[in-house]
Structures are given as C-alpha cells and as structure tokens.
Amino acid sequence: MLTWPNILSLLRMPLALFFFQENPFYRVLAIVLAMVTDILDGYLARKYRQTSTVGAWLDPITDKLFVLTALLILYHEERLLLWQAAAMLGRDFAVMSFGAYLTVRGYLTEYRVKAIMWGKITTALQFVVLITLVLYGALPFYFYLPFIAFSLLALRELFCSWKTSGVRSLKQKV
C-alpha cells in the first residue's frame, strides 16, 4: 500500500546512506530529515486516515534500520564502543524478540502493532545521541543510561510475557 505516510517512512532508508559521507553536515541533515519524516508519517496517516498494517510495521523497521546503519558506521569509525551501540539497540532487540516469540507461539494474529510512547521516546533519544556523536564524538557513560533502563524494562516485559504464557499453557494441559 503506497501512501504518502509509507513513502515518508521508506525515505529514511536512503537517508542512512548519507552516513557513508564523513561530512558532519550531511550526517546531521540526514538525522534531522529522518526525525521529520518519522513525525510526519504518523501525523499524516492519522490525519488522512491512511493508517495501515503495512505502515505500522514499516515505520519502526525503517527507524531501526536507519539507526543501525548509522551506529555501524560510527562504530567502524571508532566514534563509539560496541557496548554503547548495544545499549542503544537493546530495547529494540527485546521488542523484536517479543514479536518473534508472539509469532512462534501463534499469538501474532491477536497482536496489533501500534506505536507506543516509550518507542517514540527511545527513537527520539537515539536520534539526539546520533547527532551528538556526529558533532562531538564519544559520549560519557551516563548518556547511555536511559537506553540501558529501557532495555531492561523491555526484557522484563518479554520475560513476564513468556512466563505468563508458559503458565497458561501448563494450565491448559492439566
């Protein structure tokens, strides 16, 4: 389904290519444009009633691919350490693991993908940290604390869901 909101989401992928240029101006421009398209795609989808399952999946996937591409390039340039990149992606990994778990268990048909505030906050923080890394280089430990906290919360939710469904499954067998 090719709608303007989905086109805006898809534009984030070529924007990540700006990170292959070492010029900070182009990198910051790409991040700012990614932020603008991230805000606009959801707004336009709601305003013009163009929300869709495709868009609900496409938006976070393109966000994550943009951030992953930028982090890999910055890691390659030694602007951040592996644990820092892992901290920034930890919550996303936990959420994707939860989605995979739901799929394997057959619950995904009941689960509707929907943006939540914590996801939006995490993405905004990722964009801000990317801009800071591009402009100033390495960042102190405390910049990564929110990502570590969000990752731990997401892992906790994943564990609780896994444990709850396991108990439910055992009760059904008994």
N, C-alpha and C positions, 0 to 999 in steps of 0.2 A: 504494500500500500504506500504509494508515493505521495505524501502530503508535504506541505511546507514545514511543519514541525519535524517530520522524519528527515527531510533534506537538510535541515539545520543540524540535526544530530549527526548525520553522515558527514557533514563538513568538518567535524572535529578530527576525523582520521587524516585527511590531507594536511590539516594544520600541524599535526605532530611531525610532519616532515621538516618543518622549519627548525626543529632541534638538530638536524644534521648540519645546519649553518652555525658556526660558533659565534656569530654576531648576537650579542645580548638583546639588541633592539628587536630583531626578528623573533627571537625566542619569547620575549615578553609580549610582543604583539600577538603571537600565536596563542599564548596563555590567556590573554585578555579576550581575544576573539572566541576562544573555547568557552570562557566564562559567559560571554554574551550569548553565544548560541545555546549554551546549557540553560540559561534563564529564559530565553525567548522560545525555545521549542516547547517547553511545558506550558508557558503562558499562552502561546498561540493555539496549542492543542486544546486547552480548556476553553479559551475564548470562542473559537470557531467550531467547537465540538468535534474535533478531529482526533480525540484520544483513541488509541487502539492498542491491541496486544503487541503488535509489532513495535510500535513506538515505546511502549512500556519496557520492552526488552532492549531495544536499540539504544535508547538514551543512556542507561547505565553502562552498557557494554562499550559504547564509544568513549564515554568518560574514562573508563578503566583502561582501555587501550591507549588513549591519549596520555594518561598519567604514566602507565607502564613504559611506553616508548620514551617519554621524557626522562623517567628515572633511570632506565637502562643506559641512555646516552650520558646522563650526568654521572652515573656510576662508572662508566667506561672512561670518562674524563677525570675520574677521581675527585669529583666535587662532593660526593657523599659516600658513606660506607655501606656495605651490604646490609648491616643490621638496621640502618636508617631507612633504606628502601623497603626492607621487610616490615618495619614498623608502620610505614605509610600505607602498605598494601595488606597488612594483617587483617583488618576488618573486612576488606573486600574478599580476601581469601576465605574467611569464615562464612561470609554471606553466600559465596558461590558454593562452598561445601554444603551449606544448608540446602541450597537449591538442588544440588546433586543428590543429597540424601532424600529430599522430598520426591525427586524423580524416581529414584530406585525403589522407594517404598510405595510408589504409586499414588502419593498424595498431591502431586503437582497439578492434577486436574482440578483439585479443590482449592488450590492456592492461586490467588490473583496477584500478579506482580503490580506493585504500586510503590511510588516513591514515598519515602518517609523522611521526616525532618532530620534524623541522625545521618542518613545517607547524604542529604543535601549539605549538611554542616561538614561532614567528612570531605566531600568533594571540594567545597569552598576552601577548607583548610589546606587540602592538597594543592590547589591552585596557588594559594598565597605562599605556601612553602616553596613551590616551584619558582615563583617569581623571585623570592628572597634568595634561593640558591643560585639562580641565574645572575642576579645583580651583585650578590655579596659572597658567594662561595659557601664553604662549610658553615654549618649552624651548630650551636651548642645543644647539648643533650635535651634540655627542657623543651625545645621546640617540638620534639617527637613524643612528649608525654601524652598529649591528647590522643594521638594515634594508637599508642600502646593501650590507653584506657579503653578506647572504642573497640580495639581488637579483643581485649579481654572480655568486654561485655558481650560482643558478638559470639565469641567462643563459648561463653557461659550459656547464652541462649541456645546455641547449637547443641551443647551437651544436655541441657534441660529438655529440649525437644526430643533428642534421641532417647533419653532415659524415660520420658513420659510415654513415648510411642512403644518402647520396649515393654513397659509395664502393661500398657493397654493390650499389646499383642499376647502377652502371657495370660492375661485375664480371659481373653477370647479363647485360648487353647484349653483352659481349665474348665 
